[in-house]
Amino acid sequence: MVRRTDTRQRMLDSAAELFHQQGYHATGLNQLVAAVGAPKGSLYFHFPGGKEQLAAEAIRQSADRLCDQLRTIVAGSPDVVTGIGNVIDALATSLEESDFQRGCPLATVALDASGDSEEIRKACADGYTSWHTLIAEALNELDAGKADHLATVVLASIEGGLLLAKTLHDTAPLRAIAPHLTTTIERELS
């Protein structure tokens, strides 16, 4: 039997998955509570702000989880260039394994709802900022301004590659950016 105290986390996990795959507007409250097997009232008990609060918290959780995964990949790589390549490989593999259903955990909601909700926009922005910071910190051989600029290029390239790969059902666009980022990063580091 599932413990009552697990309901909030199960709601967050289910919402994160549904929003990731379907977006904010295509995911209904009935679908959210059905996925958890909880009564509708429990959603408002755990998330008094309703679907918007649930979405913002689920986005933050998804962003944190991916940031932790990226940090582990980069830290386990011999250098930042290899680390970025390993990140791209991991994202491409995840996309393929999900049959192109699971790209960036923020993009679908960011495009779908960030214009309608400041709370959701902020959660998405915070997530992207955490990934940007991680990349900039990995580029610690550069001065802060160059690292910040290059982290923006890396993040935007990866995000664009993920979007194209998901849309085309082909990881080629994502994998195509790896050698270009390698060249760009190596040039900046030399």
Phi and psi restraints in degrees (value plus and minus 20) as a CYANA .aco file:
   2 VAL   PHI     -97.6   -57.6
   2 VAL   PSI     113.7   153.7
   3 ARG   PHI     -93.2   -53.2
   3 ARG   PSI     125.3   165.3
   4 ARG   PHI     -77.4   -37.4
   4 ARG   PSI     -55.8   -15.8
   5 THR   PHI     -89.3   -49.3
   5 THR   PSI     -33.9     6.1
   6 ASP   PHI    -102.6   -62.6
   6 ASP   PSI     -33.0     7.0
   7 THR   PHI     -78.9   -38.9
   7 THR   PSI     -65.7   -25.7
   8 ARG   PHI     -80.3   -40.3
   8 ARG   PSI     -67.3   -27.3
   9 GLN   PHI     -86.5   -46.5
   9 GLN   PSI     -58.6   -18.6
  10 ARG   PHI     -83.4   -43.4
  10 ARG   PSI     -56.9   -16.9
  11 MET   PHI     -84.3   -44.3
  11 MET   PSI     -64.6   -24.6
  12 LEU   PHI     -80.7   -40.7
  12 LEU   PSI     -65.8   -25.8
  13 ASP   PHI     -83.6   -43.6
  13 ASP   PSI     -65.6   -25.6
  14 SER   PHI     -85.6   -45.6
  14 SER   PSI     -63.0   -23.0
  15 ALA   PHI     -83.0   -43.0
  15 ALA   PSI     -63.1   -23.1
  16 ALA   PHI     -77.9   -37.9
  16 ALA   PSI     -64.6   -24.6
  17 GLU   PHI     -86.5   -46.5
  17 GLU   PSI     -67.0   -27.0
  18 LEU   PHI     -84.6   -44.6
  18 LEU   PSI     -65.1   -25.1
  19 PHE   PHI     -84.9   -44.9
  19 PHE   PSI     -57.6   -17.6
  20 HIS   PHI     -78.7   -38.7
  20 HIS   PSI     -65.8   -25.8
  21 GLN   PHI    -104.9   -64.9
  21 GLN   PSI     -57.9   -17.9
  22 GLN   PHI    -128.6   -88.6
  22 GLN   PSI     -41.8    -1.8
  23 GLY   PHI      73.8   113.8
  23 GLY   PSI     154.3   194.3
  24 TYR   PHI     -93.8   -53.8
  24 TYR   PSI     -72.7   -32.7
  25 HIS   PHI     -90.1   -50.1
  25 HIS   PSI     -48.0    -8.0
  26 ALA   PHI    -102.2   -62.2
  26 ALA   PSI     -26.0    14.0
  27 THR   PHI    -124.1   -84.1
  27 THR   PSI      96.2   136.2
  28 GLY   PHI    -113.1   -73.1
  28 GLY   PSI     139.5   179.5
  29 LEU   PHI     -80.7   -40.7
  29 LEU   PSI     -61.6   -21.6
  30 ASN   PHI     -81.3   -41.3
  30 ASN   PSI     -59.5   -19.5
  31 GLN   PHI     -85.0   -45.0
  31 GLN   PSI     -61.2   -21.2
  32 LEU   PHI     -82.0   -42.0
  32 LEU   PSI     -68.1   -28.1
  33 VAL   PHI     -93.4   -53.4
  33 VAL   PSI     -52.1   -12.1
  34 ALA   PHI     -85.3   -45.3
  34 ALA   PSI     -57.5   -17.5
  35 ALA   PHI     -83.0   -43.0
  35 ALA   PSI     -47.1    -7.1
  36 VAL   PHI    -116.6   -76.6
  36 VAL   PSI     -40.0     0.0
  37 GLY   PHI      54.3    94.3
  37 GLY   PSI      15.6    55.6
  38 ALA   PHI    -138.2   -98.2
  38 ALA   PSI     135.2   175.2
  39 PRO   PHI     -89.0   -49.0
  39 PRO   PSI     131.5   171.5
  40 LYS   PHI     -77.2   -37.2
  40 LYS   PSI     -56.8   -16.8
  41 GLY   PHI     -81.7   -41.7
  41 GLY   PSI     -46.0    -6.0
  42 SER   PHI     -88.5   -48.5
  42 SER   PSI     -46.8    -6.8
  43 LEU   PHI     -81.9   -41.9
  43 LEU   PSI     -66.0   -26.0
  44 TYR   PHI     -94.8   -54.8
  44 TYR   PSI     -44.4    -4.4
  45 PHE   PHI     -86.0   -46.0
  45 PHE   PSI     -66.8   -26.8
  46 HIS   PHI    -102.7   -62.7
  46 HIS   PSI     -47.1    -7.1
  47 PHE   PHI    -154.2  -114.2
  47 PHE   PSI      61.4   101.4
  48 PRO   PHI     -77.0   -37.0
  48 PRO   PSI     -45.1    -5.1
  49 GLY   PHI    -102.1   -62.1
  49 GLY   PSI     -14.1    25.9
  50 GLY   PHI      50.9    90.9
  50 GLY   PSI    -171.3  -131.3
  51 LYS   PHI     -79.3   -39.3
  51 LYS   PSI     -57.3   -17.3
  52 GLU   PHI     -83.4   -43.4
  52 GLU   PSI     -65.3   -25.3
  53 GLN   PHI     -84.9   -44.9
  53 GLN   PSI     -64.6   -24.6
  54 LEU   PHI     -78.0   -38.0
  54 LEU   PSI     -64.9   -24.9
  55 ALA   PHI     -82.5   -42.5
  55 ALA   PSI     -65.9   -25.9
  56 ALA   PHI     -82.1   -42.1
  56 ALA   PSI     -62.9   -22.9
  57 GLU   PHI     -89.3   -49.3
  57 GLU   PSI     -57.7   -17.7
  58 ALA   PHI     -86.5   -46.5
  58 ALA   PSI     -57.8   -17.8
  59 ILE   PHI     -83.2   -43.2
  59 ILE   PSI     -65.2   -25.2
  60 ARG   PHI     -81.5   -41.5
  60 ARG   PSI     -62.7   -22.7
  61 GLN   PHI     -82.8   -42.8
  61 GLN   PSI     -66.3   -26.3
  62 SER   PHI     -82.1   -42.1
  62 SER   PSI     -62.8   -22.8
  63 ALA   PHI     -83.5   -43.5
  63 ALA   PSI     -63.3   -23.3
  64 ASP   PHI     -84.0   -44.0
  64 ASP   PSI     -61.9   -21.9
  65 ARG   PHI     -83.8   -43.8
  65 ARG   PSI     -64.5   -24.5
  66 LEU   PHI     -87.2   -47.2
  66 LEU   PSI     -58.4   -18.4
  67 CYS   PHI     -79.7   -39.7
  67 CYS   PSI     -62.5   -22.5
  68 ASP   PHI     -82.5   -42.5
  68 ASP   PSI     -61.4   -21.4
  69 GLN   PHI     -84.5   -44.5
  69 GLN   PSI     -64.2   -24.2
  70 LEU   PHI     -83.8   -43.8
  70 LEU   PSI     -61.7   -21.7
  71 ARG   PHI     -79.6   -39.6
  71 ARG   PSI     -63.9   -23.9
  72 THR   PHI     -83.3   -43.3
  72 THR   PSI     -62.5   -22.5
  73 ILE   PHI     -84.2   -44.2
  73 ILE   PSI     -68.3   -28.3
  74 VAL   PHI     -85.4   -45.4
  74 VAL   PSI     -63.7   -23.7
  75 ALA   PHI     -84.8   -44.8
  75 ALA   PSI     -50.1   -10.1
  76 GLY   PHI    -105.3   -65.3
  76 GLY   PSI     -17.3    22.7
  77 SER   PHI    -119.7   -79.7
  77 SER   PSI     130.4   170.4
  78 PRO   PHI     -87.5   -47.5
  78 PRO   PSI     -44.3    -4.3
  79 ASP   PHI    -177.4  -137.4
  79 ASP   PSI     150.1   190.1
  80 VAL   PHI     -85.4   -45.4
  80 VAL   PSI     -56.6   -16.6
  81 VAL   PHI     -82.7   -42.7
  81 VAL   PSI     -68.0   -28.0
  82 THR   PHI     -83.9   -43.9
  82 THR   PSI     -59.7   -19.7
  83 GLY   PHI     -79.2   -39.2
  83 GLY   PSI     -65.8   -25.8
  84 ILE   PHI     -84.3   -44.3
  84 ILE   PSI     -61.4   -21.4
  85 GLY   PHI     -81.2   -41.2
  85 GLY   PSI     -61.0   -21.0
  86 ASN   PHI     -87.0   -47.0
  86 ASN   PSI     -55.3   -15.3
  87 VAL   PHI     -82.5   -42.5
  87 VAL   PSI     -67.3   -27.3
  88 ILE   PHI     -80.8   -40.8
  88 ILE   PSI     -64.1   -24.1
  89 ASP   PHI     -79.8   -39.8
  89 ASP   PSI     -64.3   -24.3
  90 ALA   PHI     -84.4   -44.4
  90 ALA   PSI     -61.7   -21.7
  91 LEU   PHI     -86.9   -46.9
  91 LEU   PSI     -60.1   -20.1
  92 ALA   PHI     -84.7   -44.7
  92 ALA   PSI     -62.7   -22.7
  93 THR   PHI     -83.1   -43.1
  93 THR   PSI     -64.3   -24.3
  94 SER   PHI     -80.7   -40.7
  94 SER   PSI     -61.6   -21.6
  95 LEU   PHI     -83.5   -43.5
  95 LEU   PSI     -65.2   -25.2
  96 GLU   PHI     -83.7   -43.7
  96 GLU   PSI     -64.9   -24.9
  97 GLU   PHI     -84.2   -44.2
  97 GLU   PSI     -44.4    -4.4
  98 SER   PHI    -113.1   -73.1
  98 SER   PSI      -9.6    30.4
  99 ASP   PHI      35.6    75.6
  99 ASP   PSI      20.7    60.7
 100 PHE   PHI      44.3    84.3
 100 PHE   PSI       9.0    49.0
 101 GLN   PHI    -115.9   -75.9
 101 GLN   PSI     -45.3    -5.3
 102 ARG   PHI    -139.5   -99.5
 102 ARG   PSI      69.4   109.4
 103 GLY   PHI    -110.2   -70.2
 103 GLY   PSI    -147.7  -107.7
 104 CYS   PHI     -92.1   -52.1
 104 CYS   PSI     112.1   152.1
 105 PRO   PHI     -90.6   -50.6
 105 PRO   PSI     -29.9    10.1
 106 LEU   PHI    -125.4   -85.4
 106 LEU   PSI     -51.6   -11.6
 107 ALA   PHI     -76.8   -36.8
 107 ALA   PSI     -67.0   -27.0
 108 THR   PHI     -79.8   -39.8
 108 THR   PSI     -66.7   -26.7
 109 VAL   PHI     -91.8   -51.8
 109 VAL   PSI     -59.4   -19.4
 110 ALA   PHI     -79.0   -39.0
 110 ALA   PSI     -63.8   -23.8
 111 LEU   PHI     -92.9   -52.9
 111 LEU   PSI     -52.3   -12.3
 112 ASP   PHI    -102.4   -62.4
 112 ASP   PSI     -61.3   -21.3
 113 ALA   PHI    -149.0  -109.0
 113 ALA   PSI     -29.3    10.7
 114 SER   PHI     -86.6   -46.6
 114 SER   PSI     -41.2    -1.2
 115 GLY   PHI     -97.7   -57.7
 115 GLY   PSI     -39.1     0.9
 116 ASP   PHI    -117.3   -77.3
 116 ASP   PSI     -42.4    -2.4
 117 SER   PHI    -157.4  -117.4
 117 SER   PSI      99.4   139.4
 118 GLU   PHI     -85.5   -45.5
 118 GLU   PSI     -55.8   -15.8
 119 GLU   PHI     -84.2   -44.2
 119 GLU   PSI     -62.5   -22.5
 120 ILE   PHI     -91.6   -51.6
 120 ILE   PSI     -61.4   -21.4
 121 ARG   PHI     -78.5   -38.5
 121 ARG   PSI     -63.2   -23.2
 122 LYS   PHI     -84.6   -44.6
 122 LYS   PSI     -62.3   -22.3
 123 ALA   PHI     -82.3   -42.3
 123 ALA   PSI     -62.1   -22.1
 124 CYS   PHI     -85.6   -45.6
 124 CYS   PSI     -64.8   -24.8
 125 ALA   PHI     -81.1   -41.1
 125 ALA   PSI     -62.2   -22.2
 126 ASP   PHI     -82.2   -42.2
 126 ASP   PSI     -60.5   -20.5
 127 GLY   PHI     -82.4   -42.4
 127 GLY   PSI     -69.2   -29.2
 128 TYR   PHI     -81.7   -41.7
 128 TYR   PSI     -58.8   -18.8
 129 THR   PHI     -82.9   -42.9
 129 THR   PSI     -59.3   -19.3
 130 SER   PHI     -85.1   -45.1
 130 SER   PSI     -58.2   -18.2
 131 TRP   PHI     -88.7   -48.7
 131 TRP   PSI     -61.5   -21.5
 132 HIS   PHI     -79.7   -39.7
 132 HIS   PSI     -65.4   -25.4
 133 THR   PHI     -80.9   -40.9
 133 THR   PSI     -63.5   -23.5
 134 LEU   PHI     -77.6   -37.6
 134 LEU   PSI     -65.9   -25.9
 135 ILE   PHI     -85.8   -45.8
 135 ILE   PSI     -65.4   -25.4
 136 ALA   PHI     -80.4   -40.4
 136 ALA   PSI     -60.7   -20.7
 137 GLU   PHI     -85.4   -45.4
 137 GLU   PSI     -54.2   -14.2
 138 ALA   PHI     -88.5   -48.5
 138 ALA   PSI     -43.8    -3.8
 139 LEU   PHI    -112.5   -72.5
 139 LEU   PSI      16.3    56.3
 140 ASN   PHI     -85.9   -45.9
 140 ASN   PSI     -30.7     9.3
 141 GLU   PHI     -94.2   -54.2
 141 GLU   PSI     -36.8     3.2
 142 LEU   PHI    -114.7   -74.7
 142 LEU   PSI     139.8   179.8
 143 ASP   PHI     -87.6   -47.6
 143 ASP   PSI     139.6   179.6
 144 ALA   PHI     -76.4   -36.4
 144 ALA   PSI     -61.2   -21.2
 145 GLY   PHI     -84.3   -44.3
 145 GLY   PSI     -65.1   -25.1
 146 LYS   PHI     -86.6   -46.6
 146 LYS   PSI     -60.7   -20.7
 147 ALA   PHI     -82.4   -42.4
 147 ALA   PSI     -61.8   -21.8
 148 ASP   PHI     -83.3   -43.3
 148 ASP   PSI     -66.8   -26.8
 149 HIS   PHI     -82.2   -42.2
 149 HIS   PSI     -67.5   -27.5
 150 LEU   PHI     -87.3   -47.3
 150 LEU   PSI     -55.1   -15.1
 151 ALA   PHI     -82.3   -42.3
 151 ALA   PSI     -56.8   -16.8
 152 THR   PHI     -83.9   -43.9
 152 THR   PSI     -64.1   -24.1
 153 VAL   PHI     -82.6   -42.6
 153 VAL   PSI     -64.4   -24.4
 154 VAL   PHI     -83.9   -43.9
 154 VAL   PSI     -69.6   -29.6
 155 LEU   PHI     -83.1   -43.1
 155 LEU   PSI     -65.8   -25.8
 156 ALA   PHI     -83.9   -43.9
 156 ALA   PSI     -57.6   -17.6
 157 SER   PHI     -85.2   -45.2
 157 SER   PSI     -65.9   -25.9
 158 ILE   PHI     -85.1   -45.1
 158 ILE   PSI     -64.5   -24.5
 159 GLU   PHI     -82.2   -42.2
 159 GLU   PSI     -64.6   -24.6
 160 GLY   PHI     -84.3   -44.3
 160 GLY   PSI     -60.8   -20.8
 161 GLY   PHI     -83.1   -43.1
 161 GLY   PSI     -60.5   -20.5
 162 LEU   PHI     -82.7   -42.7
 162 LEU   PSI     -64.3   -24.3
 163 LEU   PHI     -82.7   -42.7
 163 LEU   PSI     -66.4   -26.4
 164 LEU   PHI     -83.6   -43.6
 164 LEU   PSI     -64.3   -24.3
 165 ALA   PHI     -81.2   -41.2
 165 ALA   PSI     -64.4   -24.4
 166 LYS   PHI     -84.1   -44.1
 166 LYS   PSI     -64.2   -24.2
 167 THR   PHI     -86.0   -46.0
 167 THR   PSI     -61.0   -21.0
 168 LEU   PHI    -106.2   -66.2
 168 LEU   PSI     -28.4    11.6
 169 HIS   PHI      34.6    74.6
 169 HIS   PSI      27.0    67.0
 170 ASP   PHI    -177.9  -137.9
 170 ASP   PSI     105.0   145.0
 171 THR   PHI     -99.9   -59.9
 171 THR   PSI     -20.2    19.8
 172 ALA   PHI     -74.2   -34.2
 172 ALA   PSI     -64.5   -24.5
 173 PRO   PHI     -81.8   -41.8
 173 PRO   PSI     -58.4   -18.4
 174 LEU   PHI     -88.3   -48.3
 174 LEU   PSI     -66.0   -26.0
 175 ARG   PHI     -88.0   -48.0
 175 ARG   PSI     -46.4    -6.4
 176 ALA   PHI     -88.3   -48.3
 176 ALA   PSI     -46.0    -6.0
 177 ILE   PHI     -97.2   -57.2
 177 ILE   PSI     -42.0    -2.0
 178 ALA   PHI     -76.3   -36.3
 178 ALA   PSI     -72.3   -32.3
 179 PRO   PHI     -85.4   -45.4
 179 PRO   PSI     -51.4   -11.4
 180 HIS   PHI     -90.2   -50.2
 180 HIS   PSI     -60.7   -20.7
 181 LEU   PHI     -86.5   -46.5
 181 LEU   PSI     -58.3   -18.3
 182 THR   PHI     -77.5   -37.5
 182 THR   PSI     -69.3   -29.3
 183 THR   PHI     -80.6   -40.6
 183 THR   PSI     -65.1   -25.1
 184 THR   PHI     -84.7   -44.7
 184 THR   PSI     -66.0   -26.0
 185 ILE   PHI     -85.6   -45.6
 185 ILE   PSI     -65.2   -25.2
 186 GLU   PHI     -80.9   -40.9
 186 GLU   PSI     -59.7   -19.7
 187 ARG   PHI     -82.8   -42.8
 187 ARG   PSI     -62.4   -22.4
 188 GLU   PHI     -88.9   -48.9
 188 GLU   PSI     -52.2   -12.2
 189 LEU   PHI     -99.5   -59.5
 189 LEU   PSI     -38.7     1.3
